[in-house]
Structures are given as C-alpha cells and as structure tokens.
Amino acid sequence: MEESTPPLMAAITRFLLIATAYVIMFLTLTEVGGHLEGA
C-alpha cells in the first residue's frame, strides 16, 4: 500500500496544499487591507 504513493507525490501534494493555504491567506489579508484603507 505504501509503494502505491511515492514520497515525491506526497511531497508535491503537501507543497500544493501549503501553497494554496498561503495564497488564500494572502488574498484575504489583501482584501481586508484594501477595505481598511478604503474606510
């Protein structure tokens, strides 16, 4: 079962999840910052 999931694929998947989380957090902070500056 372990061989069906290569370490490389697991690393890439983990990296994509982390990268997506950072992008969402960055966009959220940017949107909130824009609203604060607008107000």
mmCIF entry with sequence, helices, sheets and N, C-alpha, C, O atoms, coordinates in Angstrom:
data_MODEL
# 
_entry.id   MODEL 
# 
_entity.id                         1 
_entity.type                       polymer 
_entity.pdbx_number_of_molecules   1 
# 
_entity_poly.entity_id                      1 
_entity_poly.type                           'polypeptide(L)' 
_entity_poly.nstd_linkage                   no 
_entity_poly.nstd_monomer                   no 
_entity_poly.pdbx_seq_one_letter_code       MEESTPPLMAAITRFLLIATAYVIMFLTLTEVGGHLEGA 
_entity_poly.pdbx_seq_one_letter_code_can   MEESTPPLMAAITRFLLIATAYVIMFLTLTEVGGHLEGA 
_entity_poly.pdbx_strand_id                 A 
# 
loop_
_entity_poly_seq.entity_id 
_entity_poly_seq.num 
_entity_poly_seq.mon_id 
_entity_poly_seq.hetero 
1 1  MET n 
1 2  GLU n 
1 3  GLU n 
1 4  SER n 
1 5  THR n 
1 6  PRO n 
1 7  PRO n 
1 8  LEU n 
1 9  MET n 
1 10 ALA n 
1 11 ALA n 
1 12 ILE n 
1 13 THR n 
1 14 ARG n 
1 15 PHE n 
1 16 LEU n 
1 17 LEU n 
1 18 ILE n 
1 19 ALA n 
1 20 THR n 
1 21 ALA n 
1 22 TYR n 
1 23 VAL n 
1 24 ILE n 
1 25 MET n 
1 26 PHE n 
1 27 LEU n 
1 28 THR n 
1 29 LEU n 
1 30 THR n 
1 31 GLU n 
1 32 VAL n 
1 33 GLY n 
1 34 GLY n 
1 35 HIS n 
1 36 LEU n 
1 37 GLU n 
1 38 GLY n 
1 39 ALA n 
# 
_struct_asym.id          A 
_struct_asym.entity_id   1 
# 
loop_
_struct_conf.conf_type_id 
_struct_conf.id 
_struct_conf.pdbx_PDB_helix_id 
_struct_conf.beg_label_comp_id 
_struct_conf.beg_label_asym_id 
_struct_conf.beg_label_seq_id 
_struct_conf.pdbx_beg_PDB_ins_code 
_struct_conf.end_label_comp_id 
_struct_conf.end_label_asym_id 
_struct_conf.end_label_seq_id 
_struct_conf.pdbx_end_PDB_ins_code 
_struct_conf.beg_auth_comp_id 
_struct_conf.beg_auth_asym_id 
_struct_conf.beg_auth_seq_id 
_struct_conf.end_auth_comp_id 
_struct_conf.end_auth_asym_id 
_struct_conf.end_auth_seq_id 
_struct_conf.pdbx_PDB_helix_class 
_struct_conf.details 
_struct_conf.pdbx_PDB_helix_length 
HELX_P HELX_P1 AA1 GLU A 2 ? SER A 4  ? GLU A 2 SER A 4  5 ? 3  
HELX_P HELX_P2 AA2 PRO A 7 ? GLY A 38 ? PRO A 7 GLY A 38 1 ? 32 
# 
_struct_conf_type.id          HELX_P 
_struct_conf_type.criteria    ? 
_struct_conf_type.reference   ? 
# 
loop_
_atom_site.group_PDB 
_atom_site.id 
_atom_site.type_symbol 
_atom_site.label_atom_id 
_atom_site.label_alt_id 
_atom_site.label_comp_id 
_atom_site.label_asym_id 
_atom_site.label_entity_id 
_atom_site.label_seq_id 
_atom_site.pdbx_PDB_ins_code 
_atom_site.Cartn_x 
_atom_site.Cartn_y 
_atom_site.Cartn_z 
_atom_site.occupancy 
_atom_site.B_iso_or_equiv 
_atom_site.pdbx_formal_charge 
_atom_site.auth_seq_id 
_atom_site.auth_comp_id 
_atom_site.auth_asym_id 
_atom_site.auth_atom_id 
_atom_site.pdbx_PDB_model_num 
ATOM 1   N N  . MET A 1 1  ? 0.839   -1.206 0.000  1.00 0.00 ? 1  MET A N  1 
ATOM 2   C CA . MET A 1 1  ? 0.000   0.000  0.000  1.00 0.00 ? 1  MET A CA 1 
ATOM 3   C C  . MET A 1 1  ? 0.877   1.259  0.000  1.00 0.00 ? 1  MET A C  1 
ATOM 4   O O  . MET A 1 1  ? 0.578   2.230  -0.695 1.00 0.00 ? 1  MET A O  1 
ATOM 5   N N  . GLU A 1 2  ? 1.954   1.234  0.781  1.00 0.00 ? 2  GLU A N  1 
ATOM 6   C CA . GLU A 1 2  ? 2.817   2.407  0.862  1.00 0.00 ? 2  GLU A CA 1 
ATOM 7   C C  . GLU A 1 2  ? 3.491   2.695  -0.477 1.00 0.00 ? 2  GLU A C  1 
ATOM 8   O O  . GLU A 1 2  ? 3.702   3.855  -0.828 1.00 0.00 ? 2  GLU A O  1 
ATOM 9   N N  . GLU A 1 3  ? 3.833   1.630  -1.235 1.00 0.00 ? 3  GLU A N  1 
ATOM 10  C CA . GLU A 1 3  ? 4.519   1.824  -2.510 1.00 0.00 ? 3  GLU A CA 1 
ATOM 11  C C  . GLU A 1 3  ? 3.609   2.470  -3.553 1.00 0.00 ? 3  GLU A C  1 
ATOM 12  O O  . GLU A 1 3  ? 4.096   3.049  -4.523 1.00 0.00 ? 3  GLU A O  1 
ATOM 13  N N  . SER A 1 4  ? 2.296   2.376  -3.361 1.00 0.00 ? 4  SER A N  1 
ATOM 14  C CA . SER A 1 4  ? 1.363   2.956  -4.331 1.00 0.00 ? 4  SER A CA 1 
ATOM 15  C C  . SER A 1 4  ? 1.433   4.489  -4.293 1.00 0.00 ? 4  SER A C  1 
ATOM 16  O O  . SER A 1 4  ? 1.006   5.151  -5.238 1.00 0.00 ? 4  SER A O  1 
ATOM 17  N N  . THR A 1 5  ? 1.971   5.052  -3.201 1.00 0.00 ? 5  THR A N  1 
ATOM 18  C CA . THR A 1 5  ? 2.076   6.513  -3.095 1.00 0.00 ? 5  THR A CA 1 
ATOM 19  C C  . THR A 1 5  ? 3.533   6.914  -2.937 1.00 0.00 ? 5  THR A C  1 
ATOM 20  O O  . THR A 1 5  ? 4.047   6.922  -1.818 1.00 0.00 ? 5  THR A O  1 
ATOM 21  N N  . PRO A 1 6  ? 4.214   7.248  -4.035 1.00 0.00 ? 6  PRO A N  1 
ATOM 22  C CA . PRO A 1 6  ? 5.628   7.641  -3.983 1.00 0.00 ? 6  PRO A CA 1 
ATOM 23  C C  . PRO A 1 6  ? 5.839   8.858  -3.080 1.00 0.00 ? 6  PRO A C  1 
ATOM 24  O O  . PRO A 1 6  ? 4.992   9.749  -3.036 1.00 0.00 ? 6  PRO A O  1 
ATOM 25  N N  . PRO A 1 7  ? 6.959   8.900  -2.364 1.00 0.00 ? 7  PRO A N  1 
ATOM 26  C CA . PRO A 1 7  ? 7.273   10.040 -1.489 1.00 0.00 ? 7  PRO A CA 1 
ATOM 27  C C  . PRO A 1 7  ? 7.249   11.363 -2.247 1.00 0.00 ? 7  PRO A C  1 
ATOM 28  O O  . PRO A 1 7  ? 6.861   12.395 -1.699 1.00 0.00 ? 7  PRO A O  1 
ATOM 29  N N  . LEU A 1 8  ? 7.668   11.324 -3.520 1.00 0.00 ? 8  LEU A N  1 
ATOM 30  C CA . LEU A 1 8  ? 7.692   12.554 -4.311 1.00 0.00 ? 8  LEU A CA 1 
ATOM 31  C C  . LEU A 1 8  ? 6.280   13.115 -4.485 1.00 0.00 ? 8  LEU A C  1 
ATOM 32  O O  . LEU A 1 8  ? 6.056   14.313 -4.313 1.00 0.00 ? 8  LEU A O  1 
ATOM 33  N N  . MET A 1 9  ? 5.334   12.245 -4.825 1.00 0.00 ? 9  MET A N  1 
ATOM 34  C CA . MET A 1 9  ? 3.950   12.675 -4.998 1.00 0.00 ? 9  MET A CA 1 
ATOM 35  C C  . MET A 1 9  ? 3.404   13.222 -3.689 1.00 0.00 ? 9  MET A C  1 
ATOM 36  O O  . MET A 1 9  ? 2.691   14.225 -3.683 1.00 0.00 ? 9  MET A O  1 
ATOM 37  N N  . ALA A 1 10 ? 3.734   12.571 -2.582 1.00 0.00 ? 10 ALA A N  1 
ATOM 38  C CA . ALA A 1 10 ? 3.258   13.025 -1.271 1.00 0.00 ? 10 ALA A CA 1 
ATOM 39  C C  . ALA A 1 10 ? 3.829   14.409 -0.977 1.00 0.00 ? 10 ALA A C  1 
ATOM 40  O O  . ALA A 1 10 ? 3.123   15.277 -0.464 1.00 0.00 ? 10 ALA A O  1 
ATOM 41  N N  . ALA A 1 11 ? 5.102   14.615 -1.300 1.00 0.00 ? 11 ALA A N  1 
ATOM 42  C CA . ALA A 1 11 ? 5.743   15.909 -1.053 1.00 0.00 ? 11 ALA A CA 1 
ATOM 43  C C  . ALA A 1 11 ? 5.101   16.991 -1.919 1.00 0.00 ? 11 ALA A C  1 
ATOM 44  O O  . ALA A 1 11 ? 4.855   18.104 -1.453 1.00 0.00 ? 11 ALA A O  1 
ATOM 45  N N  . ILE A 1 12 ? 4.834   16.658 -3.179 1.00 0.00 ? 12 ILE A N  1 
ATOM 46  C CA . ILE A 1 12 ? 4.220   17.635 -4.089 1.00 0.00 ? 12 ILE A CA 1 
ATOM 47  C C  . ILE A 1 12 ? 2.813   17.998 -3.605 1.00 0.00 ? 12 ILE A C  1 
ATOM 48  O O  . ILE A 1 12 ? 2.423   19.166 -3.605 1.00 0.00 ? 12 ILE A O  1 
ATOM 49  N N  . THR A 1 13 ? 2.059   16.972 -3.193 1.00 0.00 ? 13 THR A N  1 
ATOM 50  C CA . THR A 1 13 ? 0.696   17.222 -2.708 1.00 0.00 ? 13 THR A CA 1 
ATOM 51  C C  . THR A 1 13 ? 0.735   18.113 -1.478 1.00 0.00 ? 13 THR A C  1 
ATOM 52  O O  . THR A 1 13 ? -0.050  19.052 -1.351 1.00 0.00 ? 13 THR A O  1 
ATOM 53  N N  . ARG A 1 14 ? 1.673   17.803 -0.561 1.00 0.00 ? 14 ARG A N  1 
ATOM 54  C CA . ARG A 1 14 ? 1.784   18.604 0.673  1.00 0.00 ? 14 ARG A CA 1 
ATOM 55  C C  . ARG A 1 14 ? 2.172   20.044 0.315  1.00 0.00 ? 14 ARG A C  1 
ATOM 56  O O  . ARG A 1 14 ? 1.647   20.992 0.898  1.00 0.00 ? 14 ARG A O  1 
ATOM 57  N N  . PHE A 1 15 ? 3.085   20.204 -0.636 1.00 0.00 ? 15 PHE A N  1 
ATOM 58  C CA . PHE A 1 15 ? 3.519   21.541 -1.041 1.00 0.00 ? 15 PHE A CA 1 
ATOM 59  C C  . PHE A 1 15 ? 2.359   22.325 -1.648 1.00 0.00 ? 15 PHE A C  1 
ATOM 60  O O  . PHE A 1 15 ? 2.185   23.509 -1.360 1.00 0.00 ? 15 PHE A O  1 
ATOM 61  N N  . LEU A 1 16 ? 1.557   21.652 -2.501 1.00 0.00 ? 16 LEU A N  1 
ATOM 62  C CA . LEU A 1 16 ? 0.425   22.330 -3.135 1.00 0.00 ? 16 LEU A CA 1 
ATOM 63  C C  . LEU A 1 16 ? -0.585  22.778 -2.086 1.00 0.00 ? 16 LEU A C  1 
ATOM 64  O O  . LEU A 1 16 ? -1.129  23.879 -2.172 1.00 0.00 ? 16 LEU A O  1 
ATOM 65  N N  . LEU A 1 17 ? -0.837  21.921 -1.091 1.00 0.00 ? 17 LEU A N  1 
ATOM 66  C CA . LEU A 1 17 ? -1.800  22.273 -0.043 1.00 0.00 ? 17 LEU A CA 1 
ATOM 67  C C  . LEU A 1 17 ? -1.310  23.495 0.727  1.00 0.00 ? 17 LEU A C  1 
ATOM 68  O O  . LEU A 1 17 ? -2.085  24.412 1.000  1.00 0.00 ? 17 LEU A O  1 
ATOM 69  N N  . ILE A 1 18 ? -0.031  23.508 1.074  1.00 0.00 ? 18 ILE A N  1 
ATOM 70  C CA . ILE A 1 18 ? 0.539   24.628 1.827  1.00 0.00 ? 18 ILE A CA 1 
ATOM 71  C C  . ILE A 1 18 ? 0.526   25.894 0.971  1.00 0.00 ? 18 ILE A C  1 
ATOM 72  O O  . ILE A 1 18 ? 0.180   26.974 1.451  1.00 0.00 ? 18 ILE A O  1 
ATOM 73  N N  . ALA A 1 19 ? 0.903   25.752 -0.292 1.00 0.00 ? 19 ALA A N  1 
ATOM 74  C CA . ALA A 1 19 ? 0.941   26.913 -1.193 1.00 0.00 ? 19 ALA A CA 1 
ATOM 75  C C  . ALA A 1 19 ? -0.460  27.494 -1.359 1.00 0.00 ? 19 ALA A C  1 
ATOM 76  O O  . ALA A 1 19 ? -0.633  28.713 -1.348 1.00 0.00 ? 19 ALA A O  1 
ATOM 77  N N  . THR A 1 20 ? -1.464  26.623 -1.512 1.00 0.00 ? 20 THR A N  1 
ATOM 78  C CA . THR A 1 20 ? -2.844  27.092 -1.659 1.00 0.00 ? 20 THR A CA 1 
ATOM 79  C C  . THR A 1 20 ? -3.291  27.829 -0.405 1.00 0.00 ? 20 THR A C  1 
ATOM 80  O O  . THR A 1 20 ? -3.947  28.867 -0.488 1.00 0.00 ? 20 THR A O  1 
ATOM 81  N N  . ALA A 1 21 ? -2.934  27.290 0.758  1.00 0.00 ? 21 ALA A N  1 
ATOM 82  C CA . ALA A 1 21 ? -3.323  27.934 2.020  1.00 0.00 ? 21 ALA A CA 1 
ATOM 83  C C  . ALA A 1 21 ? -2.698  29.327 2.110  1.00 0.00 ? 21 ALA A C  1 
ATOM 84  O O  . ALA A 1 21 ? -3.356  30.281 2.524  1.00 0.00 ? 21 ALA A O  1 
ATOM 85  N N  . TYR A 1 22 ? -1.417  29.440 1.717  1.00 0.00 ? 22 TYR A N  1 
ATOM 86  C CA . TYR A 1 22 ? -0.743  30.742 1.768  1.00 0.00 ? 22 TYR A CA 1 
ATOM 87  C C  . TYR A 1 22 ? -1.390  31.728 0.800  1.00 0.00 ? 22 TYR A C  1 
ATOM 88  O O  . TYR A 1 22 ? -1.562  32.900 1.132  1.00 0.00 ? 22 TYR A O  1 
ATOM 89  N N  . VAL A 1 23 ? -1.752  31.258 -0.402 1.00 0.00 ? 23 VAL A N  1 
ATOM 90  C CA . VAL A 1 23 ? -2.374  32.148 -1.397 1.00 0.00 ? 23 VAL A CA 1 
ATOM 91  C C  . VAL A 1 23 ? -3.718  32.656 -0.878 1.00 0.00 ? 23 VAL A C  1 
ATOM 92  O O  . VAL A 1 23 ? -4.019  33.844 -0.987 1.00 0.00 ? 23 VAL A O  1 
ATOM 93  N N  . ILE A 1 24 ? -4.524  31.756 -0.315 1.00 0.00 ? 24 ILE A N  1 
ATOM 94  C CA . ILE A 1 24 ? -5.840  32.160 0.209  1.00 0.00 ? 24 ILE A CA 1 
ATOM 95  C C  . ILE A 1 24 ? -5.652  33.169 1.343  1.00 0.00 ? 24 ILE A C  1 
ATOM 96  O O  . ILE A 1 24 ? -6.361  34.173 1.408  1.00 0.00 ? 24 ILE A O  1 
ATOM 97  N N  . MET A 1 25 ? -4.694  32.901 2.236  1.00 0.00 ? 25 MET A N  1 
ATOM 98  C CA . MET A 1 25 ? -4.453  33.799 3.366  1.00 0.00 ? 25 MET A CA 1 
ATOM 99  C C  . MET A 1 25 ? -3.974  35.156 2.852  1.00 0.00 ? 25 MET A C  1 
ATOM 100 O O  . MET A 1 25 ? -4.393  36.196 3.359  1.00 0.00 ? 25 MET A O  1 
ATOM 101 N N  . PHE A 1 26 ? -3.091  35.147 1.842  1.00 0.00 ? 26 PHE A N  1 
ATOM 102 C CA . PHE A 1 26 ? -2.574  36.395 1.288  1.00 0.00 ? 26 PHE A CA 1 
ATOM 103 C C  . PHE A 1 26 ? -3.694  37.211 0.653  1.00 0.00 ? 26 PHE A C  1 
ATOM 104 O O  . PHE A 1 26 ? -3.783  38.420 0.872  1.00 0.00 ? 26 PHE A O  1 
ATOM 105 N N  . LEU A 1 27 ? -4.558  36.553 -0.138 1.00 0.00 ? 27 LEU A N  1 
ATOM 106 C CA . LEU A 1 27 ? -5.663  37.255 -0.788 1.00 0.00 ? 27 LEU A CA 1 
ATOM 107 C C  . LEU A 1 27 ? -6.617  37.815 0.261  1.00 0.00 ? 27 LEU A C  1 
ATOM 108 O O  . LEU A 1 27 ? -7.122  38.928 0.110  1.00 0.00 ? 27 LEU A O  1 
ATOM 109 N N  . THR A 1 28 ? -6.866  37.053 1.319  1.00 0.00 ? 28 THR A N  1 
ATOM 110 C CA . THR A 1 28 ? -7.776  37.515 2.375  1.00 0.00 ? 28 THR A CA 1 
ATOM 111 C C  . THR A 1 28 ? -7.204  38.754 3.054  1.00 0.00 ? 28 THR A C  1 
ATOM 112 O O  . THR A 1 28 ? -7.912  39.738 3.267  1.00 0.00 ? 28 THR A O  1 
ATOM 113 N N  . LEU A 1 29 ? -5.909  38.697 3.393  1.00 0.00 ? 29 LEU A N  1 
ATOM 114 C CA . LEU A 1 29 ? -5.278  39.848 4.048  1.00 0.00 ? 29 LEU A CA 1 
ATOM 115 C C  . LEU A 1 29 ? -5.283  41.058 3.117  1.00 0.00 ? 29 LEU A C  1 
ATOM 116 O O  . LEU A 1 29 ? -5.509  42.182 3.564  1.00 0.00 ? 29 LEU A O  1 
ATOM 117 N N  . THR A 1 30 ? -5.037  40.838 1.836  1.00 0.00 ? 30 THR A N  1 
ATOM 118 C CA . THR A 1 30 ? -5.014  41.945 0.879  1.00 0.00 ? 30 THR A CA 1 
ATOM 119 C C  . THR A 1 30 ? -6.406  42.572 0.759  1.00 0.00 ? 30 THR A C  1 
ATOM 120 O O  . THR A 1 30 ? -6.543  43.794 0.712  1.00 0.00 ? 30 THR A O  1 
ATOM 121 N N  . GLU A 1 31 ? -7.437  41.722 0.710  1.00 0.00 ? 31 GLU A N  1 
ATOM 122 C CA . GLU A 1 31 ? -8.800  42.235 0.586  1.00 0.00 ? 31 GLU A CA 1 
ATOM 123 C C  . GLU A 1 31 ? -9.187  43.010 1.834  1.00 0.00 ? 31 GLU A C  1 
ATOM 124 O O  . GLU A 1 31 ? -9.775  44.088 1.742  1.00 0.00 ? 31 GLU A O  1 
ATOM 125 N N  . VAL A 1 32 ? -8.858  42.466 3.004  1.00 0.00 ? 32 VAL A N  1 
ATOM 126 C CA . VAL A 1 32 ? -9.169  43.150 4.267  1.00 0.00 ? 32 VAL A CA 1 
ATOM 127 C C  . VAL A 1 32 ? -8.404  44.468 4.336  1.00 0.00 ? 32 VAL A C  1 
ATOM 128 O O  . VAL A 1 32 ? -8.961  45.489 4.740  1.00 0.00 ? 32 VAL A O  1 
ATOM 129 N N  . GLY A 1 33 ? -7.125  44.450 3.942  1.00 0.00 ? 33 GLY A N  1 
ATOM 130 C CA . GLY A 1 33 ? -6.320  45.667 3.965  1.00 0.00 ? 33 GLY A CA 1 
ATOM 131 C C  . GLY A 1 33 ? -6.914  46.721 3.040  1.00 0.00 ? 33 GLY A C  1 
ATOM 132 O O  . GLY A 1 33 ? -6.935  47.903 3.384  1.00 0.00 ? 33 GLY A O  1 
ATOM 133 N N  . GLY A 1 34 ? -7.396  46.307 1.871  1.00 0.00 ? 34 GLY A N  1 
ATOM 134 C CA . GLY A 1 34 ? -7.993  47.249 0.935  1.00 0.00 ? 34 GLY A CA 1 
ATOM 135 C C  . GLY A 1 34 ? -9.245  47.866 1.524  1.00 0.00 ? 34 GLY A C  1 
ATOM 136 O O  . GLY A 1 34 ? -9.489  49.060 1.352  1.00 0.00 ? 34 GLY A O  1 
ATOM 137 N N  . HIS A 1 35 ? -10.056 47.051 2.230  1.00 0.00 ? 35 HIS A N  1 
ATOM 138 C CA . HIS A 1 35 ? -11.280 47.577 2.842  1.00 0.00 ? 35 HIS A CA 1 
ATOM 139 C C  . HIS A 1 35 ? -10.918 48.575 3.951  1.00 0.00 ? 35 HIS A C  1 
ATOM 140 O O  . HIS A 1 35 ? -11.563 49.614 4.096  1.00 0.00 ? 35 HIS A O  1 
ATOM 141 N N  . LEU A 1 36 ? -9.883  48.247 4.727  1.00 0.00 ? 36 LEU A N  1 
ATOM 142 C CA . LEU A 1 36 ? -9.482  49.136 5.826  1.00 0.00 ? 36 LEU A CA 1 
ATOM 143 C C  . LEU A 1 36 ? -8.984  50.461 5.258  1.00 0.00 ? 36 LEU A C  1 
ATOM 144 O O  . LEU A 1 36 ? -9.312  51.520 5.792  1.00 0.00 ? 36 LEU A O  1 
ATOM 145 N N  . GLU A 1 37 ? -8.195  50.419 4.180  1.00 0.00 ? 37 GLU A N  1 
ATOM 146 C CA . GLU A 1 37 ? -7.676  51.649 3.579  1.00 0.00 ? 37 GLU A CA 1 
ATOM 147 C C  . GLU A 1 37 ? -8.814  52.461 2.962  1.00 0.00 ? 37 GLU A C  1 
ATOM 148 O O  . GLU A 1 37 ? -8.809  53.691 3.017  1.00 0.00 ? 37 GLU A O  1 
ATOM 149 N N  . GLY A 1 38 ? -9.790  51.763 2.375  1.00 0.00 ? 38 GLY A N  1 
ATOM 150 C CA . GLY A 1 38 ? -10.918 52.445 1.750  1.00 0.00 ? 38 GLY A CA 1 
ATOM 151 C C  . GLY A 1 38 ? -11.748 53.165 2.807  1.00 0.00 ? 38 GLY A C  1 
ATOM 152 O O  . GLY A 1 38 ? -12.261 54.259 2.574  1.00 0.00 ? 38 GLY A O  1 
ATOM 153 N N  . ALA A 1 39 ? -11.873 52.528 3.983  1.00 0.00 ? 39 ALA A N  1 
ATOM 154 C CA . ALA A 1 39 ? -12.670 53.134 5.041  1.00 0.00 ? 39 ALA A CA 1 
ATOM 155 C C  . ALA A 1 39 ? -11.853 54.254 5.679  1.00 0.00 ? 39 ALA A C  1 
ATOM 156 O O  . ALA A 1 39 ? -12.327 54.914 6.604  1.00 0.00 ? 39 ALA A O  1 
# 
